[in-house]
Amino acid sequence: MTSAAVTFIHSRDNSLVKDLRKLAQDSTAYRKQGRVWLEGDHLCRAALERSVRPSLAVFAESYWPQWQAHQALAAMKIVVTPDALFRDISGLESPAGMAFVWDMPAAPAVNGGASTVVLDRVQDAGNVGSILRSASAFGFRQVVALKGSAALWSGKVLRAGMGAHFALNLIEGAGEEVLDALDVPLLVTSSHAGGYLHQMELPWPCAWVMGHEGQGVAASIEARAAQRVRIAQPGGEESLNVAAAAAICLHASGAVR
């Protein structure tokens, strides 16, 4: 049994409950509160496996017995609520029954030599989370999200990332000038220019730039590129979903390590 303090809360007007509701339901509330809502068994376990210690664990009453004696539950404080109140906090159609609250560390500095994925105004949260997952899977260690990209620590991005966040150095809200800090070749994707991916020699480490879903990579960033790359599409489609394109490109890079 964990030694953390356990508090039972039943009122939706409790001040902590109000803060948690905001944190869980507002995609950018983490920026103001300095902490992140991690909901669901898989995401919480992924955090623990990366030595993330939550400051708070929140459980629905029906879910609490499953974790009550779990020695991996390393939260400093535990809150248990009625199932209906947990659903009210979560805001998801199918609440997971448990969540961690993690106090975010200070924003990290850019690692100039790290294999990197740059997100240029990628706005769909599902796409961003999927790209983070591919980045981690294929050996990339850093993701830089330029201004205009989806909030990296929003609930939708976290769920799509499936725990990849905790394996990556994440910088968000950056201006284009942050690219000056990268000491690795910049590769940009294009639907109409550059060499075909399967015919190219790819550098490692490198930084792949994935562009806006509709507009692609900004011209000012493309001008910085060491290489322009396109993916052969013999079926004749005009373009690929940015998350699909990222998975193909990042796998190709990972294979040449």
TORTORMAR-460902 format. One record per residue (C-alpha): residue number from 1; x, y, z; residue in three letters. Coordinates in pm, whole numbers. Layout:
N
[site NUM; [X; Y; Z]; ALA]
...
***
This chain:
257
[site 1; [0; 0; 0]; MET]
[site 2; [140; 337; -95]; THR]
[site 3; [225; 578; 185]; SER]
[site 4; [87; 876; -8]; ALA]
[site 5; [-201; 1062; 151]; ALA]
[site 6; [-544; 957; 19]; VAL]
[site 7; [-823; 1216; 7]; THR]
[site 8; [-1184; 1145; -85]; PHE]
[site 9; [-1360; 1436; -258]; ILE]
[site 10; [-1732; 1438; -337]; HIS]
[site 11; [-1809; 1799; -427]; SER]
[site 12; [-1780; 1932; -783]; ARG]
[site 13; [-1734; 2279; -628]; ASP]
[site 14; [-1413; 2178; -452]; ASN]
[site 15; [-1133; 2416; -557]; SER]
[site 16; [-899; 2131; -654]; LEU]
[site 17; [-1173; 1972; -863]; VAL]
[site 18; [-1226; 2302; -1045]; LYS]
[site 19; [-853; 2327; -1123]; ASP]
[site 20; [-840; 1968; -1242]; LEU]
[site 21; [-1146; 2014; -1464]; ARG]
[site 22; [-978; 2312; -1629]; LYS]
[site 23; [-655; 2121; -1671]; LEU]
[site 24; [-828; 1817; -1821]; ALA]
[site 25; [-1061; 2000; -2057]; GLN]
[site 26; [-865; 2307; -2175]; ASP]
[site 27; [-596; 2205; -2425]; SER]
[site 28; [-358; 2485; -2323]; THR]
[site 29; [-433; 2513; -1949]; ALA]
[site 30; [-108; 2331; -1874]; TYR]
[site 31; [84; 2639; -1986]; ARG]
[site 32; [-75; 2849; -1714]; LYS]
[site 33; [-84; 2583; -1442]; GLN]
[site 34; [259; 2440; -1514]; GLY]
[site 35; [132; 2084; -1488]; ARG]
[site 36; [-15; 1822; -1719]; VAL]
[site 37; [-320; 1593; -1695]; TRP]
[site 38; [-227; 1237; -1798]; LEU]
[site 39; [-541; 1028; -1823]; GLU]
[site 40; [-561; 653; -1869]; GLY]
[site 41; [-381; 340; -1753]; ASP]
[site 42; [-152; 315; -2058]; HIS]
[site 43; [-37; 677; -2047]; LEU]
[site 44; [19; 670; -1671]; CYS]
[site 45; [222; 349; -1690]; ARG]
[site 46; [428; 492; -1976]; ALA]
[site 47; [507; 793; -1758]; ALA]
[site 48; [611; 573; -1465]; LEU]
[site 49; [835; 364; -1693]; GLU]
[site 50; [1020; 686; -1783]; ARG]
[site 51; [1065; 769; -1412]; SER]
[site 52; [801; 1044; -1416]; VAL]
[site 53; [670; 1088; -1064]; ARG]
[site 54; [323; 1246; -1051]; PRO]
[site 55; [244; 1501; -786]; SER]
[site 56; [-116; 1380; -778]; LEU]
[site 57; [-308; 1069; -881]; ALA]
[site 58; [-685; 1091; -933]; VAL]
[site 59; [-912; 786; -934]; PHE]
[site 60; [-1276; 714; -985]; ALA]
[site 61; [-1406; 506; -690]; GLU]
[site 62; [-1473; 203; -911]; SER]
[site 63; [-1117; 211; -1048]; TYR]
[site 64; [-930; 284; -726]; TRP]
[site 65; [-922; -78; -593]; PRO]
[site 66; [-731; -192; -904]; GLN]
[site 67; [-441; 41; -816]; TRP]
[site 68; [-471; 61; -439]; GLN]
[site 69; [-197; -191; -366]; ALA]
[site 70; [13; -120; -676]; HIS]
[site 71; [365; -35; -563]; GLN]
[site 72; [433; 158; -888]; ALA]
[site 73; [183; 422; -786]; LEU]
[site 74; [439; 673; -675]; ALA]
[site 75; [222; 983; -648]; ALA]
[site 76; [281; 1219; -358]; MET]
[site 77; [-95; 1259; -308]; LYS]
[site 78; [-401; 1057; -413]; ILE]
[site 79; [-755; 1180; -467]; VAL]
[site 80; [-1052; 946; -505]; VAL]
[site 81; [-1385; 1073; -637]; THR]
[site 82; [-1723; 925; -720]; PRO]
[site 83; [-1737; 795; -1077]; ASP]
[site 84; [-1978; 1071; -1180]; ALA]
[site 85; [-1743; 1340; -1051]; LEU]
[site 86; [-1445; 1186; -1232]; PHE]
[site 87; [-1648; 1191; -1554]; ARG]
[site 88; [-1721; 1558; -1493]; ASP]
[site 89; [-1351; 1633; -1448]; ILE]
[site 90; [-1237; 1431; -1747]; SER]
[site 91; [-1467; 1565; -2013]; GLY]
[site 92; [-1400; 1258; -2233]; LEU]
[site 93; [-1689; 1058; -2375]; GLU]
[site 94; [-1536; 748; -2218]; SER]
[site 95; [-1334; 855; -1912]; PRO]
[site 96; [-1049; 622; -1822]; ALA]
[site 97; [-1114; 619; -1447]; GLY]
[site 98; [-766; 730; -1348]; MET]
[site 99; [-522; 1012; -1419]; ALA]
[site 100; [-192; 1153; -1303]; PHE]
[site 101; [-105; 1519; -1263]; VAL]
[site 102; [259; 1586; -1346]; TRP]
[site 103; [440; 1906; -1255]; ASP]
[site 104; [626; 2007; -1570]; MET]
[site 105; [995; 2090; -1542]; PRO]
[site 106; [1142; 2409; -1685]; ALA]
[site 107; [1130; 2437; -2063]; ALA]
[site 108; [1428; 2250; -2209]; PRO]
[site 109; [1694; 2403; -2430]; ALA]
[site 110; [1738; 2294; -2790]; VAL]
[site 111; [1993; 2014; -2829]; ASN]
[site 112; [2172; 2125; -3144]; GLY]
[site 113; [2319; 1786; -3229]; GLY]
[site 114; [2011; 1573; -3165]; ALA]
[site 115; [1815; 1393; -3434]; SER]
[site 116; [1510; 1618; -3456]; THR]
[site 117; [1163; 1657; -3601]; VAL]
[site 118; [1049; 2014; -3666]; VAL]
[site 119; [675; 2079; -3684]; LEU]
[site 120; [596; 2380; -3899]; ASP]
[site 121; [240; 2480; -3807]; ARG]
[site 122; [109; 2121; -3793]; VAL]
[site 123; [-228; 2193; -3639]; GLN]
[site 124; [-417; 1866; -3603]; ASP]
[site 125; [-359; 1718; -3258]; ALA]
[site 126; [-392; 1361; -3382]; GLY]
[site 127; [-129; 1421; -3648]; ASN]
[site 128; [108; 1578; -3397]; VAL]
[site 129; [72; 1293; -3149]; GLY]
[site 130; [124; 1036; -3423]; SER]
[site 131; [439; 1215; -3540]; ILE]
[site 132; [577; 1218; -3185]; LEU]
[site 133; [513; 845; -3163]; ARG]
[site 134; [694; 780; -3493]; SER]
[site 135; [982; 1006; -3390]; ALA]
[site 136; [1041; 809; -3072]; SER]
[site 137; [1000; 472; -3245]; ALA]
[site 138; [1258; 551; -3514]; PHE]
[site 139; [1530; 690; -3290]; GLY]
[site 140; [1467; 1065; -3299]; PHE]
[site 141; [1526; 1237; -2968]; ARG]
[site 142; [1384; 1586; -3010]; GLN]
[site 143; [1074; 1755; -3147]; VAL]
[site 144; [1060; 2130; -3205]; VAL]
[site 145; [710; 2268; -3260]; ALA]
[site 146; [710; 2609; -3425]; LEU]
[site 147; [445; 2869; -3347]; LYS]
[site 148; [110; 2772; -3493]; GLY]
[site 149; [149; 2400; -3423]; SER]
[site 150; [-89; 2212; -3193]; ALA]
[site 151; [-14; 2229; -2819]; ALA]
[site 152; [225; 1940; -2753]; LEU]
[site 153; [93; 1859; -2406]; TRP]
[site 154; [-279; 1883; -2484]; SER]
[site 155; [-489; 1579; -2402]; GLY]
[site 156; [-547; 1483; -2767]; LYS]
[site 157; [-178; 1498; -2851]; VAL]
[site 158; [-88; 1300; -2538]; LEU]
[site 159; [-337; 1026; -2620]; ARG]
[site 160; [-219; 1003; -2981]; ALA]
[site 161; [144; 1000; -2867]; GLY]
[site 162; [85; 694; -2648]; MET]
[site 163; [372; 779; -2410]; GLY]
[site 164; [624; 902; -2669]; ALA]
[site 165; [635; 1242; -2497]; HIS]
[site 166; [846; 1103; -2215]; PHE]
[site 167; [1119; 980; -2453]; ALA]
[site 168; [1164; 1312; -2634]; LEU]
[site 169; [1312; 1656; -2573]; ASN]
[site 170; [1012; 1875; -2654]; LEU]
[site 171; [1027; 2245; -2742]; ILE]
[site 172; [706; 2423; -2838]; GLU]
[site 173; [594; 2768; -2945]; GLY]
[site 174; [933; 2836; -3101]; ALA]
[site 175; [1010; 3096; -3365]; GLY]
[site 176; [1184; 3004; -3689]; GLU]
[site 177; [1510; 3141; -3549]; GLU]
[site 178; [1533; 2833; -3326]; VAL]
[site 179; [1647; 2645; -3635]; LEU]
[site 180; [1975; 2839; -3611]; ASP]
[site 181; [2055; 2630; -3304]; ALA]
[site 182; [2040; 2300; -3496]; LEU]
[site 183; [2380; 2167; -3602]; ASP]
[site 184; [2235; 1887; -3817]; VAL]
[site 185; [2123; 1892; -4184]; PRO]
[site 186; [1767; 2014; -4239]; LEU]
[site 187; [1548; 1798; -4463]; LEU]
[site 188; [1213; 1923; -4590]; VAL]
[site 189; [929; 1729; -4745]; THR]
[site 190; [767; 1842; -5067]; SER]
[site 191; [494; 1703; -5291]; SER]
[site 192; [650; 1840; -5609]; HIS]
[site 193; [1022; 1911; -5572]; ALA]
[site 194; [1342; 1737; -5466]; GLY]
[site 195; [1471; 1385; -5498]; GLY]
[site 196; [1266; 1076; -5429]; TYR]
[site 197; [1312; 942; -5078]; LEU]
[site 198; [1382; 584; -5182]; HIS]
[site 199; [1666; 699; -5412]; GLN]
[site 200; [1842; 933; -5169]; MET]
[site 201; [2130; 895; -4928]; GLU]
[site 202; [2008; 1036; -4600]; LEU]
[site 203; [2231; 1194; -4336]; PRO]
[site 204; [2223; 1093; -3971]; TRP]
[site 205; [2165; 1269; -3742]; PRO]
[site 206; [1935; 1509; -3923]; CYS]
[site 207; [1629; 1727; -3872]; ALA]
[site 208; [1313; 1654; -4070]; TRP]
[site 209; [1066; 1940; -4117]; VAL]
[site 210; [698; 1843; -4142]; MET]
[site 211; [477; 2121; -4272]; GLY]
[site 212; [125; 2256; -4237]; HIS]
[site 213; [-145; 2011; -4347]; GLU]
[site 214; [-262; 2233; -4631]; GLY]
[site 215; [24; 2474; -4706]; GLN]
[site 216; [324; 2250; -4653]; GLY]
[site 217; [660; 2379; -4530]; VAL]
[site 218; [698; 2759; -4528]; ALA]
[site 219; [915; 2896; -4806]; ALA]
[site 220; [1148; 3066; -4558]; SER]
[site 221; [1215; 2732; -4389]; ILE]
[site 222; [1246; 2544; -4716]; GLU]
[site 223; [1519; 2790; -4814]; ALA]
[site 224; [1723; 2664; -4516]; ARG]
[site 225; [1707; 2301; -4627]; ALA]
[site 226; [2011; 2091; -4708]; ALA]
[site 227; [1785; 1852; -4901]; GLN]
[site 228; [1432; 1856; -5041]; ARG]
[site 229; [1260; 1520; -5044]; VAL]
[site 230; [945; 1381; -5197]; ARG]
[site 231; [779; 1045; -5152]; ILE]
[site 232; [699; 840; -5461]; ALA]
[site 233; [324; 785; -5495]; GLN]
[site 234; [267; 549; -5787]; PRO]
[site 235; [-104; 536; -5708]; GLY]
[site 236; [-138; 896; -5818]; GLY]
[site 237; [-258; 1072; -5501]; GLU]
[site 238; [-168; 1440; -5482]; GLU]
[site 239; [-23; 1421; -5131]; SER]
[site 240; [-5; 1218; -4813]; LEU]
[site 241; [-137; 1294; -4467]; ASN]
[site 242; [145; 1465; -4279]; VAL]
[site 243; [157; 1196; -4009]; ALA]
[site 244; [182; 923; -4275]; ALA]
[site 245; [453; 1114; -4458]; ALA]
[site 246; [643; 1163; -4133]; ALA]
[site 247; [631; 792; -4051]; ALA]
[site 248; [772; 703; -4393]; ILE]
[site 249; [1050; 963; -4379]; CYS]
[site 250; [1150; 897; -4019]; LEU]
[site 251; [1159; 521; -4078]; HIS]
[site 252; [1382; 574; -4381]; ALA]
[site 253; [1621; 780; -4167]; SER]
[site 254; [1611; 533; -3881]; GLY]
[site 255; [1701; 249; -4116]; ALA]
[site 256; [2031; 413; -4217]; VAL]
[site 257; [2158; 474; -3861]; ARG]
***
